[in-house]
Amino acid sequence: MMNDMMPTIEETITPDITAQIEHEEWQRVLLKWEQRERWEVVEALHGPLLTAAEWEQHTIDQNAWFDEGICK
């Protein structure tokens, strides 16, 4: 019965908290964009880290490793 009386996030959030959340989300988006942009420059200079075939083999090996329970 007590939970019915508890306010929800929407009822308690203030405009400054909303602005802070939006600002932090925007910073995360910018960081991801900058990281992707830097990685594109590195690949342009040195080529891809792995070819598609090498990446596929790595994924298969890693999944087998997890399936064996090594990381459990």
Buried (B, 14 or more C-beta within 10 A) or exposed (E): EEEEEEEEEEEEEEEEEEEEEEEEEEEEEEEEEEEEEEEEEEEEEEEEEEEEEEEEEEEEEEEEEEEEEEEE
